[in-house]
């Protein structure tokens, strides 16, 4: 027997490399410090020689208003990075972090001003609606919502705004004025920014609000009051639009009066006029601070501090509130992340990426186990299983219409602006809208198995090409219209301009295979098509395996266990706190986590085909569809979704068996209630309208809700979903159905079919397995 090599030499090499890395790194850091000092002296000399050029935007604000905006001038060394860019006349990268206030059109004017000052500059918008200081800190290393590593982005200037959102989120259980927790997270943001090696300038923007749930009468006290002690302690500059503009709204003596409705139309978000004021205040604040730094630089250059001062808002300060600010176990996540990455460096973004990679490995291992089980079970005696006789899934249009309406209502509750969402809340029944996803994947797999069995073997290149053409002809017309509406929406255009790669991935329906897994402004519901197209191409190969296996019940049980493994892994490794940072999006939207449901539908169809003749006429199938649907309705109305971890267990483990019963009972066609629903003459038309509602409801909301809210006063999500349903019916009747019919006719021609591929004439005229 050949002896195994000893691991000792390899371990010695690893230890040597680690020690060499740290030793060499110390030398490099010392050399870098010397180079920085030389560069600072050279920059001062160039500043004195060239002079600083920074001109504020044209402003109608008086000098006293502009002066009031300087809530905290900050230390001059904070401006070092931005100052160097202006002196050297090089383009600057600015990262804007905040909430929905930073998603308004004024940010475009700010970007234009930066371009005028330093051509080639760019403004990266990392703001996220309804986000507070906790979210900003957790996503700072990802440049906020942009998803770009901040080390790669390397911004010279970071503008942060956490002034008008609670530290946790809008509607948080602790209320808004939880000032110590706000200061706690703001200090974490400051210390994080000051620890970056590229030394960005950090500026806090302070806005104002008239909402009752934001501050106390007269709603002047916002989070700015909690920020100031921290910002002054660290020397971080703060530009306060609240301090500058409030006297004009409050009839202050000697100040010009402005109508509040013109400055804050909805009580929070800036109008076009006040947006211009923000740009004026920021540009003047930046230029004034840079000129102040230049004046100091010509005399005595202030350098970046060698080390940070002691922590001001310690954990003990927050503990006196009775609870630490985070509800999750930070230490446990840090330990798991260190094991996965081999590093003690911890960020929530990195932890989420590593956790999703681990779940991908779990999914890949399950897929390999599926192949082993198929081989182990052996072939079915007698060859390929027979496909059940004509199955119409009687009355399934009713489930699809209600499910799509439920999904639309869920999205509308979540997309409402903060001040409207605070009125309507987010009822638990609406949160269950996302739980319909396993049902539609199982339904699609069920139909795909039946269709493949009647069309013959399509597991070849001509068959796959024809299958892809039919799928795109069915799905793409309505999806293309949703993209046109998305591109025509201003807020979406700004987002697309910063994420062109994600836009093209969406166009080609591959967006759910790459991070980030959730882009609402890129027509978020289209992720389903990205999954379904991939599963449809794999369906012929899976269908062949399912039809030949001798143990479909065993395979169906294994697929259910596989689906349960995702929430089980999250629970076992304590990944629950990462669900809100993108891990839930991965589990919900990634094909790696959805293939078990689709394949379960195919195996379920095989099981139904084996026992259909003996099942028909039994009492459970005469009432099965009605009972299953009633159980779902009761569950959604009574149960409360209190955590995302519970929602994942519900979607992946508990609901799939209920959906399997519902689909099987619909396929049996014996349920009297659904038989009556199936007699409706317009059932096929309603099913098509439901598909258009699903794919169009988010773009319609983003494009038309501001107008509907302003002119019609309609904000109730259920009413908005009804309006979207009417629009979807019009689109299906006048656009989607005619185009599908035309494309179907073209693909049905013999000349349009590839040799050896099944024609469209063999297509099942069943419930289209659309979401």
C-alpha angles and dihedrals in degrees: 000000000000111000117240116245114255115255091216097091091049092049091050090051091051092050091048092050092049092050091046090050093054094044094047090044091056090053091048092049090053091049090047090053091053091049091049091052091050091047092050092053091048091049091053090051092049090048091055091047101042103027126223118281115200122138122186120229117269105279136191091197118111123240095256091056091049091048093052089058090071096087089161122005092199129202120311094232089066089068094053098107095045092042091055091054094051093046093048092042092233125148115268130215115218123191116205115202126180143083137295091310087069091052093066125107093260089080089068090057089049090053091050091052091052090050090052092051097044114012112225094032120138136204114214113202112213096162122133124197117247092012124141136192093285092057092044092053093046092051100036094104088054092052089250118276093350091080092217119135106252090221089058093043092048097190117197092203128035118191112194129186123187096145104112105032127074114255090249106035141293109296093019115166094241096059129233109285096063087135101173092055090047090053090044093059095039089057089051089052091049095048091046092053092046091052096058113111093222090059104221125197109251119205125177118216115206119203131178139232141199096203118125092224094052104058144349126270124326082022092235095120109085133151090290089084090059093044099055100072091050096044093048091048092056097033095243116159120239128196111201117201086174094060091044100047105028097081088057089057097042101056093251114185112263095012127113110248123234127192109252093219089059094052099035107021094176097026095260119033119075120249122224090271096048089044088059088050090055091053090048092050095046095046092048091046092050095046093045091050093048092050089049090051090048091053091052092044093058089058109030125353115225113215131210110272114262092224137011121256120250117290112274102193100045125188088253091061091056093041088064086070086068098254139051112250096249123067094201135076104260094179093055092051091047091052093049091047091050090053093049098044101030089232137101091217108112133196126155090231092056091044091053092049092049092047091051090048089053091051088050089056090049090051093047091050090051091050090052089048088054090058091049092050092049090053093044095050091056131207125318114256107253096028127257117021117248118252113240118254121269109321120190101176088231115226095000089134088073093057091046095050094049092043093052092047089050091052092048092050090050092053093045092053090052095044097051115115113262098254091051094041089054088061099047098031120196110283117211094239089060092052089062090069091094090057091075091073096088089050094057094045091050091046091050091050091048092053093042091057093050092046094048092049092056097041096052130234110339097166092119136085097264091045093048092048091052091045092051091049092052092048094050091046088055099043110025104067094064091038091052090053090051089054091050090053090047093052090049093057113092097218090049092048091056090050094047091050089060094042107040092147092056090047093056091044087055092049090055092043097239097109096110092062095066136050134297095049098194126057110161092177089056092059096276097203090066088079087085091064091051089058096040096051090053093046091047091057090050093044097086091055093044091045091055091052093047094048092051100043121105096208112048093155091057091049091048090052091050092052090053090051089049091053090051091051093073098062089035091056091047090052096042094051094039094243094145094107089058093058091087092050098061104291092101089053090053093051091046102042110024118099087223089070100036104050093085090062094049093046090045088060091054093049090045089056089052091050090047090051092052095051104023096106093051094042098052111096095026117126096240089061094046091060101015098102094047093046093047092048092046090051090052092049092048091047093051093047099044106030120080122219100216100163138023089234090060090048090054092051090049094050098041103034117017107033101048093071089051091049090049090055091048094050093045092050091048090051091050088057094206099115107111096210093052091042088061090048089051091058092065106117094220097049093116091048092050090051090054091048089052090055092051090048091054098049097039106038098088096046090046091053095048092047103042111019095088090055094043091049095047100043104025100028092226115148105137104118093220091054091047089051089053090052090049089051091055090049090048091052091053092048093049093048098044103028120011102043096046092048092047090050092050094047091046090054091050093049092046092062113103091234090057093055122087117233111273095015125122116251127237090248087079093055117123113245090214135122103310105238092236122141 
